[in-house]
Amino acid sequence: MQLTRRQLLGVSIIAAPVGLAGCAGFSTPETEPSAKSGTVTFTTWGTDAELEGLRTAIASFEKANTGVKVQLNAVPYDQMFTSIDAQLQSNTAPDVFRVPYYLFGSYAGRGQLLDLEPHLSDGLADGFTPAAWQAVQSEGKPYGVPHHTDTSVILYNTALLKSAGITSIPTKVEDAWTWQEFADVAQKLRSVLPDSKYPFVYNWQGNGVTRWLSWLFESDGRFLAEDLKSAAIDSAAAREAIEFTQSFFTRKFVPPNTSVKATTLAADVFYSQTAAMTFGGAFLIPDATTTLDFEWGATFPPRNKRSAGDFGGNALVATSKAKDPKLVASFLEHMTATEQMRDFCAGASLLPTRRDLVESGIEFKVRPELLPVFIGQASTVRPGDSGQVASPSMSKIITVLKDQLENAFVGGKDVETTIRGLNDGITAAIAQ
């Protein structure tokens, strides 16, 4: 049975061979690796499909590099970064680990990652999309490689939309509903659905609060200045985004218990048919396909001044004290090469970050007809958007976003008070 993202949070998966000792959540290798073997230690979390793809890529790397071994240690997501942080402090960290883009900047900013610029092949950057490559930069240098991405689209319950007379669904990113058109769709649903059901649910819970930034980007706004060293949230674009997203709650478009600090996952609300639509990533496709017993499809999120999307997914990074930087860099290049990325993304229902795969396309093993929606939406992410999310201050800014948006959505705070709170909080986060 394939492990779902929801199950993943509470289940430990230990992959063999296993490395890394001395920290809760990690296993101790039975034997010390030979100094001549050329060993790379690699820690990650993952669904069954993701781990299968990683193991396959690792096997091909070992085959291409006789004598080299990769020790893969897979752990639950909820233990991952507590353990990594402790290991970094105790100098027992793995050579390589997987990290979401929104956490990347904090590790790079603290000097805990390896500057890969001297070790990567010339021209490697040209193989990735600009948004993906920007997401692994710190002070103009690469401290990781973009392994894959994901972005949110709208998953919809076909029957519930039809019940409101909504049968024309955008099939091209340039034809996505405008904000006003999307609000009209939501209002039509609100008028026919019982009080216990809602037009849609948004996936901004927990650290997913970064997905709210899509609305800001759609208004052509920023939350950080171009140098990433000052706040830029005090703008007409931010006011427009706050006002519009506040209306989701005042107009009863979304369940009141699904704000940014909610513990209920947006996908679960959709699965239970409590909401007619949900915003969600491609990683949901395998789970939804095996779980849902109703007809559903996918379309593009709404656009305002422009289309935009959240730059989800993960990078692979090397720690600053990796034993063999050249070997580690070679491993990172192999894991993000065309063949390895194609197989990983196809099996795990994730999106590639390589230009050639974006241009030529891949095929999901499950619901492949939905891939163009996700690829099309991912193409709307600009380097300036992903670069802000990869800021060294992002982990602290996430806390500011949670507090201020929660107050705006369910705490009754007005737009101007929210703007001041965001601006002050982001400024303080940058200064820390």
Order of alpha helices (4+ residues) and beta strands (2+ residues): alpha-beta-alpha-beta-alpha-beta-alpha-alpha-beta-beta-beta-beta-alpha-alpha-beta-alpha-alpha-alpha-beta-alpha-beta-beta-alpha-alpha-alpha-alpha-alpha-alpha-alpha
